[in-house]
Amino acid sequence: MHALAPLAFAVLLLAGANAHAQIGNRDKPVDIDADKVTVDDRNKVHVFEGNVVLTQGTLSLKGDRLVVTQNAAGFHNGVITANTGRLASFRQKRTDGSWVDGEAERIEYSSQSEKAKLFNRAQVQSGGDKVRGQYIEYDTATENYLVTDGPSRDNGAPAKERVHVTIQPKSKPGATADKNETAATGSR
């Protein structure tokens, strides 16, 4: 069994069976605000600098510098970074109304695969659940995570840094009713 298998199982629990990412973000327009933009129309490369905010449907990316490329099929790839000491961030709304938030020194996002890759000091949070490592790959469509101490950790070498996962306890069905009943009984 691969050393990350127990972690992978725990991380998959974070996605939750009933919470799915908003469907159709890839069909929404990409809006980008920044202080400055440099456009290379021939090569389909746009460089945005200064207080950059990218939104596409319910997905948003924020940082200090964003390089966006467009492939022949019209899909966009973005690499967003933050200035030294700061972190770039992403946010994705789920169909249940909750949010997934992430941050890292560098975030790469592909509108075609709907995957965000977070590099260095990476963290993703959903509710009270958190995953932290040097590299996180988050599939916004399936809400599956891969967390390692680097983007190529499948080589069997020992980890340089450990990943960390915090999973909050989930309420059991009827637990709210039991609390309300106890509170009502205790106040009589």
C-alpha positions as CSV (number, residue, x, y, z in Angstrom):
1,M,0.0,0.0,0.0
2,H,1.3,3.4,-0.9
3,A,2.4,5.5,2.1
4,L,-0.1,8.3,1.2
5,A,-3.1,6.0,0.9
6,P,-4.5,6.6,4.4
7,L,-4.0,10.4,3.8
8,A,-5.7,10.2,0.5
9,F,-8.7,8.5,2.1
10,A,-8.9,11.1,4.8
11,V,-8.6,13.9,2.3
12,L,-11.4,12.4,0.1
13,L,-13.6,12.6,3.2
14,L,-13.2,16.4,3.2
15,A,-15.2,16.7,0.0
16,G,-18.3,15.3,1.6
17,A,-20.9,13.2,-0.1
18,N,-23.6,15.9,-0.4
19,A,-21.5,18.9,-1.3
20,H,-20.4,19.4,-4.9
21,A,-18.7,22.3,-6.6
22,Q,-20.9,24.7,-8.6
23,I,-21.4,23.1,-12.0
24,G,-20.7,25.1,-15.2
25,N,-18.0,27.5,-14.1
26,R,-16.0,26.5,-17.2
27,D,-18.8,27.8,-19.4
28,K,-18.8,31.2,-17.6
29,P,-16.8,34.2,-18.9
30,V,-13.4,34.9,-17.2
31,D,-13.3,38.4,-15.7
32,I,-10.0,39.9,-14.5
33,D,-9.3,43.1,-12.7
34,A,-5.7,44.4,-12.2
35,D,-3.7,47.6,-12.0
36,K,-1.9,46.8,-15.2
37,V,-2.1,44.4,-18.1
38,T,0.3,43.5,-20.9
39,V,-1.2,41.6,-23.9
40,D,0.6,39.4,-26.4
41,D,-2.4,38.7,-28.7
42,R,-0.4,36.7,-31.2
43,N,0.7,34.1,-28.5
44,K,-2.5,34.4,-26.4
45,V,-0.6,35.5,-23.3
46,H,-1.9,38.1,-20.9
47,V,0.1,39.3,-17.9
48,F,-1.9,41.1,-15.2
49,E,-0.1,42.9,-12.3
50,G,-1.2,44.6,-9.1
51,N,-4.2,43.6,-7.0
52,V,-5.2,40.9,-9.4
53,V,-8.7,39.4,-9.1
54,L,-9.9,36.7,-11.5
55,T,-13.5,35.4,-11.4
56,Q,-15.2,32.8,-13.4
57,G,-18.6,31.9,-12.2
58,T,-18.2,31.1,-8.5
59,L,-14.4,30.7,-8.7
60,S,-12.1,33.5,-7.8
61,L,-8.3,33.8,-7.8
62,K,-6.5,36.7,-6.1
63,G,-2.8,37.7,-6.1
64,D,-0.2,40.2,-7.2
65,R,0.6,38.8,-10.7
66,L,-1.3,36.6,-13.0
67,V,-0.2,35.1,-16.3
68,V,-3.1,33.8,-18.4
69,T,-2.7,31.7,-21.6
70,Q,-5.4,30.5,-23.9
71,N,-5.1,27.2,-25.8
72,A,-6.5,26.5,-29.3
73,A,-9.8,25.2,-27.8
74,G,-10.3,28.5,-26.0
75,F,-9.6,27.2,-22.5
76,H,-7.6,29.4,-20.1
77,N,-4.7,28.5,-17.9
78,G,-3.7,30.9,-15.2
79,V,-0.7,31.1,-12.9
80,I,-1.2,33.5,-10.0
81,T,1.5,34.5,-7.5
82,A,1.9,36.9,-4.6
83,N,4.7,39.2,-3.7
84,T,7.3,37.9,-1.3
85,G,5.9,37.0,2.1
86,R,2.3,37.0,0.8
87,L,0.0,34.3,-0.5
88,A,-2.2,34.0,-3.5
89,S,-5.7,32.7,-2.9
90,F,-8.6,31.0,-4.5
91,R,-12.3,30.6,-3.6
92,Q,-14.9,28.2,-5.0
93,K,-18.6,28.0,-4.0
94,R,-20.3,24.6,-3.7
95,T,-23.9,23.8,-4.7
96,D,-24.8,23.5,-1.0
97,G,-23.8,27.2,-0.5
98,S,-20.6,26.5,1.4
99,W,-17.2,27.7,0.2
100,V,-13.8,26.1,-0.4
101,D,-10.9,28.5,0.2
102,G,-7.2,28.0,-0.6
103,E,-3.9,29.8,-0.5
104,A,-0.3,29.3,-1.5
105,E,2.7,31.2,-2.9
106,R,1.7,30.1,-6.4
107,I,-1.6,28.8,-7.7
108,E,-2.1,27.3,-11.2
109,Y,-5.6,26.9,-12.5
110,S,-6.9,25.3,-15.7
111,S,-10.4,26.1,-16.9
112,Q,-10.3,22.9,-19.0
113,S,-9.5,20.4,-16.3
114,E,-11.0,22.6,-13.5
115,K,-8.1,21.9,-11.3
116,A,-6.2,24.2,-9.0
117,K,-2.6,23.4,-8.1
118,L,-1.2,25.1,-5.0
119,F,2.5,25.3,-4.5
120,N,4.5,26.2,-1.3
121,R,2.8,27.0,2.0
122,A,-0.4,25.6,0.5
123,Q,-3.6,25.3,2.5
124,V,-7.2,24.5,1.6
125,Q,-10.2,24.9,3.9
126,S,-13.7,23.8,3.7
127,G,-15.8,24.7,6.7
128,G,-13.7,23.7,9.7
129,D,-11.8,21.0,7.7
130,K,-8.3,21.9,6.5
131,V,-5.5,20.3,4.5
132,R,-2.0,21.8,4.5
133,G,1.2,20.8,2.7
134,Q,3.7,22.1,0.2
135,Y,1.6,21.0,-2.7
136,I,-2.2,20.6,-3.0
137,E,-4.0,19.6,-6.2
138,Y,-7.7,20.4,-5.9
139,D,-10.2,19.3,-8.5
140,T,-13.0,21.9,-8.3
141,A,-15.4,19.7,-10.3
142,T,-15.1,16.5,-8.1
143,E,-13.8,18.2,-4.9
144,N,-11.0,15.6,-4.6
145,Y,-7.7,16.6,-3.1
146,L,-4.1,15.4,-3.4
147,V,-1.8,16.8,-0.7
148,T,2.0,16.1,-0.6
149,D,5.2,17.7,0.4
150,G,5.9,18.5,-3.3
151,P,4.3,18.1,-6.8
152,S,6.2,14.8,-7.6
153,R,6.0,12.8,-4.4
154,D,5.1,9.5,-6.0
155,N,8.8,8.4,-6.2
156,G,8.8,6.6,-2.9
157,A,11.3,8.9,-1.3
158,P,10.7,9.9,2.3
159,A,8.8,13.1,2.8
160,K,10.7,16.3,3.5
161,E,7.8,17.9,5.3
162,R,4.7,16.2,6.6
163,V,1.2,17.2,5.4
164,H,-1.5,18.0,7.9
165,V,-5.2,17.4,7.8
166,T,-7.9,18.5,10.3
167,I,-11.3,17.0,9.9
168,Q,-14.1,18.3,12.1
169,P,-16.6,15.9,13.6
170,K,-19.8,15.7,11.7
171,S,-23.1,15.8,13.5
172,K,-25.0,12.6,13.7
173,P,-28.6,12.6,12.4
174,G,-30.9,13.7,15.2
175,A,-28.0,15.2,17.3
176,T,-29.5,18.7,17.0
177,A,-32.9,17.4,18.1
178,D,-31.3,15.7,21.1
179,K,-29.5,18.9,22.1
180,N,-32.7,21.0,21.8
181,E,-34.7,18.4,23.8
182,T,-32.0,18.4,26.5
183,A,-32.0,22.2,26.6
184,A,-35.8,22.3,26.8
185,T,-35.9,19.6,29.5
186,G,-33.2,21.3,31.6
187,S,-35.1,24.7,31.5
188,R,-38.3,23.3,33.0
